[in-house]
C-alpha cells in the first residue's frame, strides 16, 4: 500500500527539524575541524623548533606540545561525537520515512534516536568548550612583555 501525497508531505515536514539539527551539526564540525587544523599547524611548528631549543625555551616548547596533544585528543572526541550525532539524525529521518511508507509504528525508536542525537550533540559541545578553555589557559604572555608595556605606559604618562 503506497502512502498518499498528504502522508508524504507530512513526513517531509516532520523530517525538517532533524535536518536543521543536521545542518547545525555540520556547521559545528566545520568550526571544530578548523580548530584542529590550527592546533596541528602549531604542533608542527613547535616540533620543528624542539630540536633547536635548549633550557627554559625547550621546556616551554615541550609543555606547549603536551597541551597541544591534549587539545587534539579533546577535539578528536568532539568531532567523533558530532559525527555520531549526524549519523543518528540521518537514522532518525530514515525512521520517519520508513514509518510513513510501511505503516509501522516507529515513534518510540524515532524518539530514542532524537534523544541520542541530542546527547551526542551535547557531548560534542561540552568537549568543544573544554578545548576552548584549555586553549585560552595555554596562552601565556611573557611577563617581560607585560612589564615592558607597563614601563612604556609610565614613560608616556610621566612625559606629559
ChimeraX commands (.cxc) that place a marker at each C-alpha (Angstrom):
marker #1 position 0.00,0.00,0.00 radius 0.5
marker #1 position 1.57,3.25,-1.16 radius 0.5
marker #1 position 1.19,6.29,1.06 radius 0.5
marker #1 position -0.76,9.21,-0.34 radius 0.5
marker #1 position 0.76,12.59,-1.14 radius 0.5
marker #1 position -0.53,14.07,2.13 radius 0.5
marker #1 position 1.30,11.46,4.19 radius 0.5
marker #1 position 4.50,12.07,2.25 radius 0.5
marker #1 position 4.17,15.83,2.72 radius 0.5
marker #1 position 3.58,15.35,6.46 radius 0.5
marker #1 position 6.65,13.11,6.72 radius 0.5
marker #1 position 8.76,15.70,4.94 radius 0.5
marker #1 position 7.50,18.34,7.37 radius 0.5
marker #1 position 8.36,16.10,10.33 radius 0.5
marker #1 position 11.86,15.50,8.97 radius 0.5
marker #1 position 12.65,19.22,8.58 radius 0.5
marker #1 position 13.51,19.68,12.26 radius 0.5
marker #1 position 16.04,16.84,12.33 radius 0.5
marker #1 position 17.52,18.17,9.08 radius 0.5
marker #1 position 18.07,21.58,10.74 radius 0.5
marker #1 position 19.85,19.71,13.55 radius 0.5
marker #1 position 21.98,18.03,10.89 radius 0.5
marker #1 position 22.88,21.41,9.35 radius 0.5
marker #1 position 23.81,22.81,12.78 radius 0.5
marker #1 position 25.95,19.76,13.48 radius 0.5
marker #1 position 27.72,20.21,10.14 radius 0.5
marker #1 position 28.44,23.85,10.98 radius 0.5
marker #1 position 29.83,22.82,14.35 radius 0.5
marker #1 position 32.02,20.22,12.66 radius 0.5
marker #1 position 33.37,22.91,10.35 radius 0.5
marker #1 position 34.39,25.09,13.31 radius 0.5
marker #1 position 35.89,22.20,15.25 radius 0.5
marker #1 position 37.86,20.95,12.23 radius 0.5
marker #1 position 39.26,24.45,11.78 radius 0.5
marker #1 position 40.46,24.45,15.38 radius 0.5
marker #1 position 42.05,21.03,14.86 radius 0.5
marker #1 position 43.90,22.32,11.79 radius 0.5
marker #1 position 45.27,25.25,13.80 radius 0.5
marker #1 position 46.47,23.01,16.63 radius 0.5
marker #1 position 48.11,20.63,14.16 radius 0.5
marker #1 position 49.89,23.52,12.41 radius 0.5
marker #1 position 51.08,24.92,15.74 radius 0.5
marker #1 position 52.31,21.47,16.79 radius 0.5
marker #1 position 54.29,21.08,13.58 radius 0.5
marker #1 position 55.88,24.47,14.17 radius 0.5
marker #1 position 56.80,23.52,17.74 radius 0.5
marker #1 position 58.19,20.15,16.64 radius 0.5
marker #1 position 60.49,21.94,14.17 radius 0.5
marker #1 position 61.73,24.26,16.95 radius 0.5
marker #1 position 62.02,21.46,19.54 radius 0.5
marker #1 position 65.39,20.08,18.34 radius 0.5
marker #1 position 66.96,23.53,18.15 radius 0.5
marker #1 position 65.87,24.68,21.61 radius 0.5
marker #1 position 67.59,24.41,24.98 radius 0.5
marker #1 position 66.92,25.20,28.61 radius 0.5
marker #1 position 63.85,27.21,29.52 radius 0.5
marker #1 position 62.81,27.63,25.89 radius 0.5
marker #1 position 62.95,23.83,25.38 radius 0.5
marker #1 position 60.83,23.24,28.50 radius 0.5
marker #1 position 58.28,25.80,27.28 radius 0.5
marker #1 position 58.07,24.08,23.88 radius 0.5
marker #1 position 57.64,20.63,25.49 radius 0.5
marker #1 position 54.91,21.97,27.79 radius 0.5
marker #1 position 53.09,23.56,24.86 radius 0.5
marker #1 position 53.39,20.34,22.86 radius 0.5
marker #1 position 51.79,18.43,25.73 radius 0.5
marker #1 position 48.89,20.88,25.81 radius 0.5
marker #1 position 48.54,20.71,22.01 radius 0.5
marker #1 position 48.44,16.91,22.18 radius 0.5
marker #1 position 45.73,17.06,24.83 radius 0.5
marker #1 position 43.77,19.60,22.77 radius 0.5
marker #1 position 43.97,17.37,19.68 radius 0.5
marker #1 position 42.56,14.46,21.69 radius 0.5
marker #1 position 39.67,16.55,23.01 radius 0.5
marker #1 position 38.92,17.94,19.54 radius 0.5
marker #1 position 39.04,14.43,18.07 radius 0.5
marker #1 position 36.47,13.23,20.63 radius 0.5
marker #1 position 34.30,16.28,19.94 radius 0.5
marker #1 position 34.41,15.51,16.21 radius 0.5
marker #1 position 33.56,11.87,16.93 radius 0.5
marker #1 position 30.51,12.91,18.97 radius 0.5
marker #1 position 29.34,15.41,16.34 radius 0.5
marker #1 position 29.71,12.87,13.51 radius 0.5
marker #1 position 27.86,10.26,15.56 radius 0.5
marker #1 position 25.13,12.85,16.15 radius 0.5
marker #1 position 24.86,13.43,12.39 radius 0.5
marker #1 position 24.62,9.71,11.73 radius 0.5
marker #1 position 21.87,9.28,14.33 radius 0.5
marker #1 position 19.96,12.23,12.83 radius 0.5
marker #1 position 20.14,10.51,9.43 radius 0.5
marker #1 position 18.82,7.32,11.04 radius 0.5
marker #1 position 16.01,9.40,12.60 radius 0.5
marker #1 position 14.97,10.77,9.20 radius 0.5
marker #1 position 15.11,7.25,7.76 radius 0.5
marker #1 position 12.89,6.01,10.62 radius 0.5
marker #1 position 10.35,8.75,9.90 radius 0.5
marker #1 position 10.17,7.83,6.22 radius 0.5
marker #1 position 10.11,4.11,6.97 radius 0.5
marker #1 position 7.15,4.68,9.28 radius 0.5
marker #1 position 5.36,6.70,6.61 radius 0.5
marker #1 position 5.92,4.12,3.85 radius 0.5
marker #1 position 5.39,0.91,5.81 radius 0.5
marker #1 position 2.82,1.98,8.36 radius 0.5
marker #1 position 4.94,0.51,11.16 radius 0.5
marker #1 position 4.78,2.41,14.43 radius 0.5
marker #1 position 8.38,3.57,14.85 radius 0.5
marker #1 position 7.57,6.56,17.07 radius 0.5
marker #1 position 9.40,5.16,20.09 radius 0.5
marker #1 position 12.51,4.39,18.02 radius 0.5
marker #1 position 12.38,7.87,16.47 radius 0.5
marker #1 position 12.06,9.43,19.92 radius 0.5
marker #1 position 15.06,7.49,21.17 radius 0.5
marker #1 position 17.07,8.42,18.08 radius 0.5
marker #1 position 16.31,12.11,18.66 radius 0.5
marker #1 position 17.27,11.85,22.34 radius 0.5
marker #1 position 20.55,10.09,21.46 radius 0.5
marker #1 position 21.33,12.72,18.83 radius 0.5
marker #1 position 20.79,15.49,21.37 radius 0.5
marker #1 position 23.04,13.78,23.93 radius 0.5
marker #1 position 25.77,13.33,21.32 radius 0.5
marker #1 position 25.48,16.98,20.30 radius 0.5
marker #1 position 25.66,17.99,23.97 radius 0.5
marker #1 position 28.81,15.90,24.47 radius 0.5
marker #1 position 30.38,17.46,21.38 radius 0.5
marker #1 position 29.58,20.98,22.58 radius 0.5
marker #1 position 30.91,20.30,26.08 radius 0.5
marker #1 position 34.15,18.92,24.64 radius 0.5
marker #1 position 34.38,21.96,22.37 radius 0.5
marker #1 position 34.02,24.21,25.43 radius 0.5
marker #1 position 36.68,22.24,27.32 radius 0.5
marker #1 position 39.08,22.58,24.38 radius 0.5
marker #1 position 38.48,26.32,24.06 radius 0.5
marker #1 position 39.06,26.81,27.79 radius 0.5
marker #1 position 42.25,24.75,27.62 radius 0.5
marker #1 position 43.47,26.81,24.67 radius 0.5
marker #1 position 42.83,30.07,26.49 radius 0.5
marker #1 position 44.65,28.85,29.60 radius 0.5
marker #1 position 47.58,27.67,27.48 radius 0.5
marker #1 position 48.27,31.13,26.13 radius 0.5
marker #1 position 50.98,32.64,28.27 radius 0.5
marker #1 position 52.09,36.20,27.70 radius 0.5
marker #1 position 55.69,36.50,28.93 radius 0.5
marker #1 position 55.94,38.79,31.93 radius 0.5
marker #1 position 58.79,40.68,30.26 radius 0.5
marker #1 position 56.35,41.86,27.62 radius 0.5
marker #1 position 53.82,42.95,30.20 radius 0.5
marker #1 position 56.49,44.78,32.21 radius 0.5
marker #1 position 57.81,46.48,29.09 radius 0.5
marker #1 position 54.32,47.60,28.19 radius 0.5
marker #1 position 53.78,48.96,31.70 radius 0.5
marker #1 position 57.13,50.78,31.66 radius 0.5
marker #1 position 56.31,52.26,28.27 radius 0.5
marker #1 position 52.92,53.38,29.57 radius 0.5
marker #1 position 54.57,55.00,32.64 radius 0.5
marker #1 position 57.08,56.83,30.43 radius 0.5
marker #1 position 54.31,58.19,28.24 radius 0.5
marker #1 position 52.26,59.25,31.23 radius 0.5
marker #1 position 55.26,60.77,33.03 radius 0.5
marker #1 position 56.34,62.58,29.90 radius 0.5
marker #1 position 53.10,64.52,29.72 radius 0.5
marker link #1:1,2 radius 0.2
marker link #1:2,3 radius 0.2
marker link #1:3,4 radius 0.2
marker link #1:4,5 radius 0.2
marker link #1:5,6 radius 0.2
marker link #1:6,7 radius 0.2
marker link #1:7,8 radius 0.2
marker link #1:8,9 radius 0.2
marker link #1:9,10 radius 0.2
marker link #1:10,11 radius 0.2
marker link #1:11,12 radius 0.2
marker link #1:12,13 radius 0.2
marker link #1:13,14 radius 0.2
marker link #1:14,15 radius 0.2
marker link #1:15,16 radius 0.2
marker link #1:16,17 radius 0.2
marker link #1:17,18 radius 0.2
marker link #1:18,19 radius 0.2
marker link #1:19,20 radius 0.2
marker link #1:20,21 radius 0.2
marker link #1:21,22 radius 0.2
marker link #1:22,23 radius 0.2
marker link #1:23,24 radius 0.2
marker link #1:24,25 radius 0.2
marker link #1:25,26 radius 0.2
marker link #1:26,27 radius 0.2
marker link #1:27,28 radius 0.2
marker link #1:28,29 radius 0.2
marker link #1:29,30 radius 0.2
marker link #1:30,31 radius 0.2
marker link #1:31,32 radius 0.2
marker link #1:32,33 radius 0.2
marker link #1:33,34 radius 0.2
marker link #1:34,35 radius 0.2
marker link #1:35,36 radius 0.2
marker link #1:36,37 radius 0.2
marker link #1:37,38 radius 0.2
marker link #1:38,39 radius 0.2
marker link #1:39,40 radius 0.2
marker link #1:40,41 radius 0.2
marker link #1:41,42 radius 0.2
marker link #1:42,43 radius 0.2
marker link #1:43,44 radius 0.2
marker link #1:44,45 radius 0.2
marker link #1:45,46 radius 0.2
marker link #1:46,47 radius 0.2
marker link #1:47,48 radius 0.2
marker link #1:48,49 radius 0.2
marker link #1:49,50 radius 0.2
marker link #1:50,51 radius 0.2
marker link #1:51,52 radius 0.2
marker link #1:52,53 radius 0.2
marker link #1:53,54 radius 0.2
marker link #1:54,55 radius 0.2
marker link #1:55,56 radius 0.2
marker link #1:56,57 radius 0.2
marker link #1:57,58 radius 0.2
marker link #1:58,59 radius 0.2
marker link #1:59,60 radius 0.2
marker link #1:60,61 radius 0.2
marker link #1:61,62 radius 0.2
marker link #1:62,63 radius 0.2
marker link #1:63,64 radius 0.2
marker link #1:64,65 radius 0.2
marker link #1:65,66 radius 0.2
marker link #1:66,67 radius 0.2
marker link #1:67,68 radius 0.2
marker link #1:68,69 radius 0.2
marker link #1:69,70 radius 0.2
marker link #1:70,71 radius 0.2
marker link #1:71,72 radius 0.2
marker link #1:72,73 radius 0.2
marker link #1:73,74 radius 0.2
marker link #1:74,75 radius 0.2
marker link #1:75,76 radius 0.2
marker link #1:76,77 radius 0.2
marker link #1:77,78 radius 0.2
marker link #1:78,79 radius 0.2
marker link #1:79,80 radius 0.2
marker link #1:80,81 radius 0.2
marker link #1:81,82 radius 0.2
marker link #1:82,83 radius 0.2
marker link #1:83,84 radius 0.2
marker link #1:84,85 radius 0.2
marker link #1:85,86 radius 0.2
marker link #1:86,87 radius 0.2
marker link #1:87,88 radius 0.2
marker link #1:88,89 radius 0.2
marker link #1:89,90 radius 0.2
marker link #1:90,91 radius 0.2
marker link #1:91,92 radius 0.2
marker link #1:92,93 radius 0.2
marker link #1:93,94 radius 0.2
marker link #1:94,95 radius 0.2
marker link #1:95,96 radius 0.2
marker link #1:96,97 radius 0.2
marker link #1:97,98 radius 0.2
marker link #1:98,99 radius 0.2
marker link #1:99,100 radius 0.2
marker link #1:100,101 radius 0.2
marker link #1:101,102 radius 0.2
marker link #1:102,103 radius 0.2
marker link #1:103,104 radius 0.2
marker link #1:104,105 radius 0.2
marker link #1:105,106 radius 0.2
marker link #1:106,107 radius 0.2
marker link #1:107,108 radius 0.2
marker link #1:108,109 radius 0.2
marker link #1:109,110 radius 0.2
marker link #1:110,111 radius 0.2
marker link #1:111,112 radius 0.2
marker link #1:112,113 radius 0.2
marker link #1:113,114 radius 0.2
marker link #1:114,115 radius 0.2
marker link #1:115,116 radius 0.2
marker link #1:116,117 radius 0.2
marker link #1:117,118 radius 0.2
marker link #1:118,119 radius 0.2
marker link #1:119,120 radius 0.2
marker link #1:120,121 radius 0.2
marker link #1:121,122 radius 0.2
marker link #1:122,123 radius 0.2
marker link #1:123,124 radius 0.2
marker link #1:124,125 radius 0.2
marker link #1:125,126 radius 0.2
marker link #1:126,127 radius 0.2
marker link #1:127,128 radius 0.2
marker link #1:128,129 radius 0.2
marker link #1:129,130 radius 0.2
marker link #1:130,131 radius 0.2
marker link #1:131,132 radius 0.2
marker link #1:132,133 radius 0.2
marker link #1:133,134 radius 0.2
marker link #1:134,135 radius 0.2
marker link #1:135,136 radius 0.2
marker link #1:136,137 radius 0.2
marker link #1:137,138 radius 0.2
marker link #1:138,139 radius 0.2
marker link #1:139,140 radius 0.2
marker link #1:140,141 radius 0.2
marker link #1:141,142 radius 0.2
marker link #1:142,143 radius 0.2
marker link #1:143,144 radius 0.2
marker link #1:144,145 radius 0.2
marker link #1:145,146 radius 0.2
marker link #1:146,147 radius 0.2
marker link #1:147,148 radius 0.2
marker link #1:148,149 radius 0.2
marker link #1:149,150 radius 0.2
marker link #1:150,151 radius 0.2
marker link #1:151,152 radius 0.2
marker link #1:152,153 radius 0.2
marker link #1:153,154 radius 0.2
marker link #1:154,155 radius 0.2
marker link #1:155,156 radius 0.2
marker link #1:156,157 radius 0.2
marker link #1:157,158 radius 0.2
marker link #1:158,159 radius 0.2
marker link #1:159,160 radius 0.2
view
